[in-house]
């Protein structure tokens, strides 16, 4: 669905709601309610107008269901001709998004009436479950949700009940994870963020592998999120294979970081895809062994390489940097670009408008920002499945779909603000591993497990 279609649906919904509101006002049906509001009557909570209206509507609906079940209406003179008849009501407390309601559920004499509007055994309306799931996906803990419901709408639920409600989305998240995908994506971004998860009595860092695809309308779709112990090329190969099994037959450009074996893992699934190494990650690796006091100067000296007009100009700029004072002082920076040259240069063949889209995986950062908001208030997740459910549901219901276009000027190069020249993160390598002999990127020390669907779960911005 394109942005124009979404806007059209929103306008149609607004128009329909406005017409309904105008009809209710014109009919005078809301005059008494408006008078009570003007008199200071509360809308929600105990004695609230919304609760009273919802109670009346539910009880009327239940009475209509019973009339259909019995075959006659209340007060019908021919009621005695029917075998079954009404038999009073039963009190039932139901938790809703406007507070607790005391419903009078009608009964029949034979005990065969099964209401559908508020089924037997149901103590919460679907709207409340949706509210709880939304709060959980927004980053609130179970205890926070319990306190929020009690203080805002007066509904008291145990944390065990709230936990069971949030677990209900696990099947939906799993179905979302295995949903079919489009056959071709112009651009796919692959990246991972680190989250804290309690595992066997210890809080451990685990990698949430994220895949985001850009469709032909320029809209970003989260294709999936998979949680695994460590990030490695072997697991990324399994992720790419799963995406292919879900329908992704080919990709034009895949943007990724410089993880050892990453390009080969991508090429194994999509041989014709162009693999673009993230320029920002490359510059960070190039300045890994640069003195912190010299990083601004080195970053400025490296800028002509990745802002060159084409590959030949970039090669000349690299030669110039190598012959410069900084190139002689830090030969490791030159080697970093030389080793990654084949995967670094593809974006130079595109015009500036497209370069800003594919030169870095930072286009995935808007999603990472939402996920970090969830983890920030939690500290850590109790289990991997719960973290996956939270991430998955938040992505599946997210409204942050946006065109994968940059907000900078068309002629402006990638800004220095994204370089590690003054950042505290640039003081240390992304990992504690030493770079390999053939690549400037660190090699994971832990063995990378294969794809295990019992411990991996995805997430999406676009359904």
C-alpha positions in Angstrom: 0.0 0.0 0.0 1.5 3.4 -1.1 1.5 6.5 1.0 -1.2 8.0 -1.3 -3.5 5.0 -0.6 -2.9 5.3 3.2 -3.7 9.0 3.0 -6.9 8.3 1.0 -8.0 5.7 3.6 -7.4 8.1 6.4 -9.4 10.9 4.7 -12.3 8.5 4.1 -12.3 7.4 7.7 -12.3 11.0 8.9 -15.2 11.8 6.6 -17.3 8.9 7.8 -16.6 9.7 11.4 -17.5 13.3 10.9 -20.8 12.4 9.1 -21.8 10.1 11.9 -21.0 12.7 14.6 -23.1 15.3 12.7 -26.0 12.9 12.3 -26.0 12.1 16.1 -25.9 15.8 16.9 -28.7 16.7 14.5 -30.9 13.8 15.8 -30.7 15.1 19.4 -29.6 11.8 20.7 -26.6 13.3 22.4 -28.3 16.2 24.1 -28.8 14.5 27.4 -25.2 13.3 27.4 -23.9 16.8 26.5 -25.9 18.2 29.4 -24.4 15.7 31.9 -20.9 16.5 30.6 -21.5 20.2 31.0 -22.7 19.5 34.6 -19.3 17.9 35.3 -20.0 14.2 35.0 -16.9 12.1 34.3 -16.4 10.3 31.0 -14.4 7.3 32.3 -13.9 5.5 35.6 -16.6 4.7 38.2 -19.8 6.3 37.2 -18.4 7.5 33.9 -20.7 8.3 31.0 -18.7 6.1 28.6 -19.0 3.1 31.0 -22.7 3.6 31.3 -23.2 3.8 27.6 -21.1 0.7 27.0 -23.0 -1.2 29.7 -26.3 -0.3 28.2 -25.1 -1.2 24.7 -23.7 -4.6 25.8 -26.8 -5.5 27.8 -29.1 -4.6 24.9 -27.0 -6.7 22.6 -27.1 -9.7 25.0 -30.9 -9.4 25.4 -31.2 -9.4 21.6 -29.1 -12.5 21.4 -31.3 -14.2 23.9 -34.5 -13.2 22.0 -33.0 -14.7 18.9 -32.1 -17.9 20.8 -35.6 -18.2 22.3 -37.5 -17.2 19.2 -39.6 -14.4 20.8 -39.0 -10.9 22.0 -39.3 -9.7 25.6 -42.9 -9.1 26.6 -44.3 -11.1 23.7 -47.8 -12.4 24.6 -47.1 -15.7 22.9 -44.1 -16.4 25.1 -45.9 -19.2 27.0 -46.2 -21.2 23.7 -42.4 -21.7 23.6 -40.6 -24.5 25.4 -37.7 -22.3 26.7 -38.1 -18.9 28.4 -36.2 -16.2 30.1 -34.9 -16.8 33.6 -33.6 -13.5 35.0 -30.0 -12.4 34.8 -26.6 -13.2 36.2 -24.2 -10.5 37.4 -20.8 -10.5 35.7 -17.8 -8.1 36.0 -16.1 -7.3 32.7 -12.9 -5.3 32.4 -12.9 -2.8 29.5 -10.8 0.1 28.2 -13.2 2.5 30.0 -13.2 0.7 33.4 -14.8 -2.3 35.0 -18.5 -2.9 34.1 -21.1 -4.8 36.1 -23.2 -6.5 33.4 -26.5 -8.2 33.9 -26.2 -11.2 31.6 -29.6 -12.7 30.7 -30.3 -16.5 31.2 -32.7 -19.0 29.8 -34.6 -21.6 31.8 -33.0 -24.6 30.0 -29.5 -23.3 30.3 -28.8 -23.6 26.6 -28.1 -19.9 25.9 -24.4 -19.2 25.0 -23.9 -15.4 24.4 -21.5 -14.4 21.7 -21.1 -10.7 22.4 -19.6 -11.5 25.8 -18.9 -15.2 25.8 -19.0 -17.3 29.0 -15.7 -17.2 30.9 -14.6 -13.9 29.3 -13.7 -11.3 31.8 -12.2 -8.8 29.4 -13.3 -7.1 26.2 -11.1 -7.4 23.2 -10.4 -3.6 23.3 -8.7 -4.0 26.7 -6.5 -6.8 25.4 -5.5 -4.6 22.4 -4.7 -1.8 24.8 -2.5 -4.0 27.0 -0.6 -5.4 23.9 -0.1 -1.9 22.6 1.3 -0.6 25.9 3.6 -3.7 26.0 4.8 -3.1 22.5 5.4 0.5 23.4 8.0 -0.5 26.0 6.1 -0.6 29.2 6.8 -3.5 31.5 4.0 -5.8 32.9 4.1 -4.1 36.3 4.0 -0.7 34.6 0.9 -1.8 32.6 -0.7 -3.1 35.8 -0.2 0.2 37.6 -1.3 2.2 34.5 -4.6 0.4 34.1 -5.4 0.8 37.8 -4.6 4.5 37.9 -6.2 5.5 34.6 -9.4 3.4 34.1 -9.7 1.7 37.5 -9.2 -1.8 36.1 -7.1 -4.1 38.3 -5.5 -7.1 36.6 -2.8 -9.3 38.0 0.6 -9.3 36.4 0.0 -13.0 35.6 -3.1 -12.1 33.6 -1.3 -9.3 31.7 1.5 -11.7 30.9 -0.9 -14.2 29.4 -2.5 -11.5 27.3 0.9 -10.4 25.9 1.8 -14.0 25.1 -1.3 -14.2 22.9 0.5 -12.4 20.1 3.2 -15.0 19.8 1.2 -16.9 17.2 0.5 -13.8 15.2 4.2 -12.8 15.3 5.1 -16.3 14.1 2.6 -16.0 11.3 3.9 -12.6 10.4 7.5 -14.0 10.3 6.5 -16.6 7.7 4.3 -14.3 5.6 5.1 -14.3 1.8 7.3 -11.5 0.5 7.6 -9.7 -2.8 9.7 -11.4 -5.5 12.0 -8.4 -6.1 13.2 -5.6 -3.8 15.4 -2.9 -5.2 17.3 -2.4 -1.9 17.6 -4.5 1.2 19.4 -3.4 4.3 20.9 -6.0 6.7 22.1 -5.1 10.1 22.1 -6.2 13.8 21.7 -4.5 17.1 22.6 -5.9 20.5 19.9 -6.5 23.1 20.1 -7.8 26.7 18.2 -11.0 27.4 18.1 -13.1 30.6 19.3 -16.6 29.7 19.7 -19.3 32.4 19.9 -16.9 35.3 22.4 -14.6 33.5 21.7 -11.5 31.5 23.5 -11.9 28.1 24.0 -9.7 25.1 22.3 -11.2 22.0 22.2 -10.0 18.4 18.9 -9.1 16.9 19.4 -9.5 13.1 17.2 -7.1 11.1 16.3 -7.1 7.4 14.6 -4.1 5.9 13.5 -4.0 2.2 12.6 -1.0 0.1 9.8 -1.7 -2.4 9.3 0.0 -5.8 7.2 2.8 -4.2 10.2 3.7 -1.9 8.5 2.4 1.2 10.6 0.5 3.8 9.3 -2.9 5.0 10.7 -4.8 7.9 11.1 -8.3 6.4 12.1 -9.9 9.7 14.1 -9.9 12.9 15.9 -12.9 14.2 17.5 -13.1 17.6 20.7 -15.2 17.9 23.6 -15.5 20.4 26.1 -13.7 18.1 26.2 -12.0 14.8 28.0 -14.1 12.1 28.1 -14.6 8.4 26.8 -18.2 8.8 23.6 -17.1 10.5 23.2 -14.3 7.9 23.4 -16.9 5.2 20.5 -18.7 6.9 18.5 -15.5 7.1 19.0 -14.8 3.3 18.0 -18.4 2.5 14.8 -18.0 4.6 14.0 -14.7 2.8 14.4 -16.5 -0.5 12.1 -19.3 0.7 9.5 -16.7 1.6 9.4 -15.4 -2.0 12.4 -13.0 -2.5 13.8 -14.2 -5.8 16.2 -11.4 -6.4 17.6 -8.2 -5.0 19.3 -5.4 -6.9 21.4 -3.9 -4.0 22.1 -5.3 -0.6 23.6 -2.9 2.0 25.5 -4.4 4.9 28.4 -3.8 7.2 31.8 -5.3 6.7 31.4 -8.5 8.7 33.8 -11.2 7.4 32.0 -13.5 5.0 28.9 -11.4 4.8 29.2 -10.6 1.0 29.7 -14.3 0.3 26.7 -15.3 2.4 24.5 -12.8 0.4 25.9 -14.0 -3.0 25.1 -17.6 -2.1 21.4 -16.7 -2.2 21.3 -13.9 -4.7 24.3 -14.3 -7.1 23.3 -11.3 -9.2 22.8 -8.8 -6.3 25.2 -5.9 -5.9 26.7 -6.0 -2.3 27.4 -2.5 -1.0 29.6 -2.3 2.2 28.4 0.5 4.5 30.7 3.5 4.1 30.2 4.6 7.7 31.3 1.2 9.0 34.3 1.3 6.6 35.4 4.7 7.9 35.1 3.6 11.5 37.2 0.6 10.7 39.8 2.8 8.9 40.2 5.0 11.9 40.2 2.2 14.5 43.9 2.7 15.1 44.0 6.4 14.5 44.9 8.6 17.5 41.8 10.2 18.9 43.4 13.6 18.6 43.9 13.2 14.9 40.5 11.7 13.9 38.9 14.9 12.7 41.8 15.6 10.4 42.0 12.0 9.1 38.2 12.0 8.5 38.5 15.2 6.5 41.3 13.7 4.5 39.3 10.5 3.8 36.2 12.4 2.6 37.4 12.9 -1.0 37.5 9.1 -1.4 33.8 8.4 -0.7 32.6 11.6 -2.3 34.4 11.1 -5.6 32.6 11.3 -8.9 33.4 7.8 -9.9 35.6 4.8 -9.0 38.7 6.1 -10.9 38.5 9.5 -9.1 38.1 7.6 -5.8 41.2 5.6 -6.5 43.1 8.7 -7.2 41.9 10.2 -4.0 43.0 7.1 -2.1 46.5 7.4 -3.7 46.6 11.0 -2.7 45.7 10.1 0.9 48.3 7.4 0.9 51.0 9.8 -0.1 49.8 12.4 2.4 51.1 12.9 5.9 48.2 11.1 7.5 48.4 8.2 5.0 52.1 7.7 5.9 51.3 8.0 9.6 48.4 5.6 9.5 48.9 3.0 6.8 46.2 0.8 8.4 43.6 3.3 7.2 44.8 2.8 3.6 44.8 -0.9 3.9 41.3 -0.9 5.2 40.0 0.8 2.0 42.2 -1.3 -0.2 41.0 -4.6 1.3 37.3 -3.6 1.0 37.6 -1.8 -2.3 35.5 -4.2 -4.4 32.6 -3.9 -2.0 33.1 -0.2 -1.3 32.9 1.2 -4.8 29.5 0.0 -6.2 27.6 3.1 -4.9 30.0 5.4 -6.8 28.3 4.3 -10.1 25.0 5.9 -9.1 23.9 9.5 -9.0 23.9 11.5 -5.8 20.2 10.9 -5.2 20.7 7.1 -5.1 24.0 7.3 -3.3 22.4 8.7 -0.2 20.1 5.7 -0.1 22.6 2.9 -0.5 26.0 4.2 0.8 25.2 3.2 4.4 22.9 1.0 6.5 21.8 4.1 8.5 18.5 3.9 6.7 17.6 1.1 9.2 18.4 3.4 12.1 14.8 4.7 12.4 13.7 1.2 13.2 16.6 0.6 15.5 15.6 3.8 17.4 12.1 2.4 18.0 13.6 -0.9 19.3 16.0 0.9 21.6 13.1 2.9 23.1 11.6 -0.5 24.0 14.8 -1.9 25.5 15.7 1.3 27.3 12.9 1.1 29.9 13.3 -2.6 30.4 17.0 -3.1 31.0 16.7 -6.6 29.7 14.1 -9.1 28.5 13.2 -12.2 30.7 13.4 -14.6 27.7 14.1 -14.6 24.1 10.5 -15.4 23.0 9.1 -12.5 25.1 11.7 -10.1 23.5 10.8 -11.5 20.1 7.1 -11.1 20.7 7.5 -7.5 21.9 9.7 -6.6 19.0 7.6 -8.4 16.5 4.3 -6.9 17.5 5.8 -3.4 17.7 7.0 -3.7 14.2 3.9 -5.3 12.8 1.7 -2.4 14.2 4.2 0.4 13.7 3.2 3.4 11.7 6.7 4.6 10.9 6.7 3.4 7.3 8.4 6.1 5.3 10.0 6.5 1.9 13.7 5.5 1.9 14.8 8.9 0.8 17.4 11.1 2.5 16.4 14.5 4.0 19.7 16.1 2.9 20.4 18.2 -0.1 20.7 16.3 -3.4 24.2 17.6 -4.0 25.5 17.1 -0.4 27.8 14.2 0.3 27.4 11.9 3.3 27.9 14.3 6.3 30.8 14.1 8.6 28.3 13.9 11.5 28.0 10.2 10.7 31.7 9.7 10.9 33.3 8.7 14.2 35.6 11.8 14.2 34.3 13.2 17.4 32.2 10.5 18.9 33.0 8.5 21.9 32.1 5.3 20.2 35.0 5.7 17.8 37.5 5.3 20.7 37.2 1.6 20.6 36.5 -1.0 17.9 32.9 -2.3 17.4 34.1 -5.6 19.0 37.0 -6.7 21.1 38.3 -9.0 18.4 41.4 -8.3 16.4 41.1 -7.7 12.6 41.8 -10.6 10.4 44.7 -10.7 8.0 42.5 -10.5 4.9 39.9 -8.1 6.1 39.6 -5.0 8.3 36.6 -6.3 10.0 36.6 -8.3 13.2 35.9 -12.0 13.1 33.4 -13.4 15.7 35.1 -15.5 18.3 32.0 -17.5 19.3 30.8 -20.3 17.1 27.8 -19.1 15.1 24.8 -21.4 15.5 22.6 -22.3 12.6 19.1 -20.9 12.1 16.8 -22.2 14.8 13.2 -21.1 14.5 12.5 -21.9 18.1 14.8 -19.1 19.2 14.4 -16.6 16.3 11.6 -14.2 15.7 11.1 -11.3 13.3 9.4 -8.0 13.1 7.8 -5.7 10.5 6.8 -2.2 9.8 4.6 -3.0 6.9 2.0 -5.8 6.9 
